[in-house]
Amino acid sequence: DTDYNFDAIIIETSGIADPAGIIQSLLIDETVLNYFQFKKLITVVDASVEIEAMISEHEIYLQQILFADDIYISKMNKKSTSEKSERLMSFL
């Protein structure tokens, strides 16, 4: 039997995932609740995509943003994303 002392566990879902379903799974499982405490939901938003188009194509994309405690924005350093980044920042 090994004791592990974690400061945090990060669950990363690739692509677009339903945050409500993941949070619910973590909060109703007795085994999980005995060992872990849910602290926050972090969402990464890609600044190089058209935010309006992503939301209209994938409603779950908006849910990820709305459920997030923290929002991290990736790919802000690309020159081709400056206009998209401005629209994203005004959206958020």
N, C-alpha and C positions, 0 to 999 in steps of 0.2 A: 504494500500500500504506500503510495507516494503522495505527499502533500505538495500542492502547487499554490503559490502565492502570486496571483496576477493582480496588477493594478487596473487593467482593463482588458476587455476582449472586444475586438472589432469584427463585426459580421459584414462582409462586403458582398453585395449582390451585383453580379455583372449585368450591365444594361438596365433596362427599365423594370422595376419590381414594385409590387404593391406594398407600401410601407405599413399600412394598417394590418395586413395579414401577418407580416413578420412580427410586428410589435405584439399583436394578440397572441401569437404562438409563444412568445417569450413570457408573457404575463399570466398565462393560464396553466402552464406546465409546472406542477408542484416540484418536480426535481430541479428544474431551472431556478425556480423561486427560492429554493433552499440554499442555493450556492451563489446566485447572481442577482444584482440589482440593476434594472434598466435605468440609465441616466440620461441619455440623449440620443436623438436621431440626427445624423449628419447627412446632408445631401450634397453631391458634387454636381454642379451645373457647368456644362461645356459652353464656353463663351463663343466658340466658333460655329455654333448652330443657330439657326433662326428660331428664336424662342417661341414666337407665335405659331410657326409651322409645327414645331415639335408638340406643342400643347394641343393644337387642333387634330394632329394625327394620333397622339397618344395621351389620353386623358390622365393616365397614371402618372405621366411626367409632371403635371400640375399638382397632383396629390403628393408626390415626393417633395415638391417645394413647399406646399402648405403644411405638411406634417413636420417639416424640419425644424429642429431647435437651432441648428447652425447650418449655413449654406456656404460651401466652398466653391469658388469659381476657378475653373481650370482654363488653360490656353489663352489667358489674357495677354500674353507677350507676343502673340503673332500679329504682324502688321495687317494681315487680311481680315482680322476680326475686330478692328477698331469700331466700325459702325455697328456691327452686331453686338459688341460689348456694351456700347452706349445704350442700345435698345434694351439689352438684358438688364443693365443697372437701373434704367428707368422703370422697367417692369417690376423688379424686385423692390 
